[in-house]
C-alpha cells in the first residue's frame, strides 16, 4: 500500500506577489514618503564637509633627498616621496598627499576661501625654497672648504657639488621648489540627491518586505485554521 504524503504549494506566484504589493500600495507609498522626509531632514541638519584639493609639482629637488635616493632602484619616485613628506610636515591641519595624482587634499568642516589657501601655499613654498637653498649652500661650502683633493675627485662628491650648484643657480634665477595648480573647494557631504535616492529605495524595500511578510503570516494562519 503506497503512502499518501501531504502536498505543499511552495511555488512562487509572481502574480500573487504583485497583487499583494498592489493591495498594500498606500502603506508602501506612505512609508516611502516618511523615510524620504527623514532623509531630507538629515541632509539639512547634518554638518557639511568640504574637500580642498590642489595639484602640485616639484621644480627643484633638495640635496638631501637626492643623496638619500641615490642608490634607490626608482630614483625619481623616491625623491618625490621624500620631498612630499617634507611638504606635508610643513603643512598644518590634516593635509594628505595623493602620490598617484600628485595633489594635496584636505577634508574640513570650516574651509577657507581660495585666496586664503593660496596665501598659505605661497608661504610654504617660500619657506621650503629657503630651506632647500640654505641646504645646498651649506653642502657646497662643506665640499669646497672641508674635503681634501682626493675626496673632491670622487664621482659621488662631484655629483653632490653639481647638484648643489644646480639648485643654487635655479633658485637664484627665480625658480621656486614647488608649483601649485588651481585650488578647488567642493562639498563632499551630505549629498542631498544621493540621500533622497537612497531613502526612496530603502523605504520601498522595507515597506514592500513588510507587506509580503504580513501577507505570508496571514496566509499561514488561514492554513493552520
C-alpha positions in Angstrom: 0.0 0.0 0.0 1.5 3.3 -1.1 2.0 6.1 1.5 0.0 9.2 0.9 2.1 12.3 1.5 0.8 15.8 2.0 1.5 18.2 -0.8 2.7 21.8 -0.2 2.3 24.7 -2.6 5.7 26.2 -2.3 5.9 27.6 -5.8 6.4 31.4 -6.2 3.4 33.0 -7.8 4.6 36.3 -9.3 1.0 37.5 -9.9 0.1 36.9 -6.3 3.2 38.9 -5.2 2.3 41.8 -7.4 -1.3 41.6 -6.2 -0.1 41.7 -2.6 2.1 44.7 -3.2 -0.7 46.4 -5.0 -3.0 45.8 -2.1 -0.5 47.4 0.2 0.3 50.3 -2.1 -0.9 53.0 0.2 1.2 51.7 3.1 4.3 51.5 0.8 3.7 55.0 -0.5 3.2 56.4 3.0 6.3 54.7 4.4 8.5 55.8 1.4 7.3 59.4 1.9 8.1 59.2 5.7 11.6 57.7 5.1 12.3 60.3 2.4 11.2 63.1 4.7 13.6 61.8 7.4 16.4 61.6 4.9 15.7 65.2 3.8 15.7 66.5 7.4 19.0 64.7 8.0 20.6 66.2 4.9 19.6 69.7 6.1 20.8 69.4 9.7 23.9 67.3 9.1 27.3 69.0 9.4 28.6 69.7 5.9 32.1 68.6 5.0 34.3 70.0 2.3 37.2 68.7 0.3 40.0 71.1 -0.6 42.4 69.8 -3.3 45.3 71.3 -5.3 47.7 69.7 -7.7 51.4 70.4 -7.3 54.7 69.6 -9.0 58.3 69.8 -7.8 60.6 72.1 -9.8 63.7 71.7 -7.6 64.9 68.7 -5.6 66.9 69.2 -2.4 70.4 67.9 -2.0 69.5 65.6 0.9 66.7 63.9 -0.9 68.9 63.2 -3.9 71.6 61.8 -1.6 69.0 59.6 0.2 67.6 58.2 -3.1 70.9 58.0 -4.9 71.1 54.2 -4.6 67.4 53.5 -5.0 66.1 51.5 -7.9 63.4 54.1 -8.5 65.2 57.3 -8.0 62.6 59.8 -9.2 59.8 58.1 -7.2 62.0 58.0 -4.1 62.9 61.7 -4.4 59.3 62.8 -4.9 58.2 60.7 -2.0 60.9 62.2 0.3 60.1 65.7 -0.7 56.3 65.1 -0.3 56.9 64.0 3.3 58.8 67.2 3.8 56.0 69.2 2.3 53.3 67.5 4.4 55.4 68.2 7.6 55.3 71.9 6.9 51.5 72.0 6.2 49.1 72.1 9.1 45.5 70.8 9.5 45.5 67.2 8.3 46.5 67.5 4.7 47.0 64.3 2.7 49.2 63.6 -0.3 47.9 61.6 -3.2 51.1 60.4 -4.9 49.2 58.9 -7.9 47.7 62.3 -8.9 50.4 64.5 -7.3 47.8 66.5 -5.4 47.2 67.6 -1.9 43.7 67.1 -0.3 42.1 68.2 2.9 38.7 67.3 4.5 37.3 70.0 6.7 34.1 71.5 8.0 35.5 75.1 8.1 37.2 75.7 4.7 39.0 79.0 4.0 38.4 80.8 0.8 40.6 80.2 -2.2 42.7 83.3 -1.6 43.4 82.1 2.0 44.7 78.7 0.7 46.8 80.5 -1.9 48.5 82.6 0.7 49.3 79.5 2.8 50.8 77.7 -0.2 52.9 80.8 -1.2 54.2 80.9 2.4 55.0 77.2 2.4 56.7 77.4 -1.0 58.9 80.3 0.1 59.8 78.5 3.3 60.6 75.3 1.6 62.6 77.1 -1.1 64.7 78.9 1.5 65.4 75.6 3.3 66.5 73.9 0.1 68.7 76.9 -0.9 70.3 77.0 2.5 70.9 73.3 2.5 72.5 73.4 -1.0 74.7 76.4 0.1 75.9 74.5 3.2 76.6 71.4 1.1 78.6 73.4 -1.4 80.6 75.2 1.2 81.4 72.0 3.0 82.6 70.3 -0.2 84.8 73.3 -1.2 86.3 74.1 2.2 86.4 70.9 4.2 87.1 68.0 1.8 90.6 67.0 0.6 91.6 67.0 -3.0 91.4 63.2 -3.0 87.8 63.2 -2.0 86.9 66.1 -4.3 88.0 63.9 -7.3 85.5 61.1 -6.4 82.4 60.8 -8.6 79.9 61.0 -5.6 81.4 64.2 -4.4 81.4 65.7 -7.9 77.7 64.8 -8.3 76.8 66.4 -4.9 78.7 69.5 -5.9 77.0 69.6 -9.3 73.6 69.1 -7.7 74.2 71.9 -5.1 75.3 74.3 -7.8 72.3 73.5 -10.0 69.9 74.1 -7.1 71.5 77.4 -6.2 71.5 78.6 -9.8 67.9 77.6 -10.3 66.7 79.4 -7.2 68.8 82.5 -7.9 67.1 82.6 -11.3 63.7 82.8 -9.6 62.7 79.2 -9.6 60.6 78.0 -6.6 60.7 74.5 -5.3 57.0 73.9 -5.9 54.4 74.9 -8.5 50.7 74.7 -7.4 47.7 74.3 -9.7 44.2 75.6 -9.3 42.7 75.2 -5.8 39.2 73.6 -5.7 36.8 73.6 -2.7 33.8 71.2 -3.0 31.2 69.9 -0.6 31.6 66.2 -0.1 28.7 65.6 2.3 25.9 65.5 2.9 24.9 64.8 -0.8 21.2 65.6 -0.8 20.3 63.9 -4.1 22.1 60.7 -3.1 20.5 60.7 0.4 17.0 61.2 -1.1 17.5 58.4 -3.7 18.7 56.0 -1.0 15.8 57.0 1.2 13.3 56.2 -1.5 14.9 52.8 -2.3 15.3 51.8 1.3 11.8 52.9 2.2 10.4 51.0 -0.8 12.3 47.8 0.0 11.4 47.8 3.7 7.7 48.6 3.2 7.4 46.0 0.4 9.1 43.4 2.5 6.7 44.2 5.4 3.7 43.8 3.2 4.8 40.5 1.8 5.7 39.1 5.2 2.4 40.2 6.7 0.6 38.5 3.8 2.6 35.3 4.3 1.8 35.2 8.0 -1.9 35.7 7.4 -1.9 33.0 4.8 -0.1 30.6 7.2 -2.7 31.4 9.9 -5.5 30.6 7.4 -3.9 27.3 6.5 -3.5 26.4 10.2 -7.1 27.2 10.9 
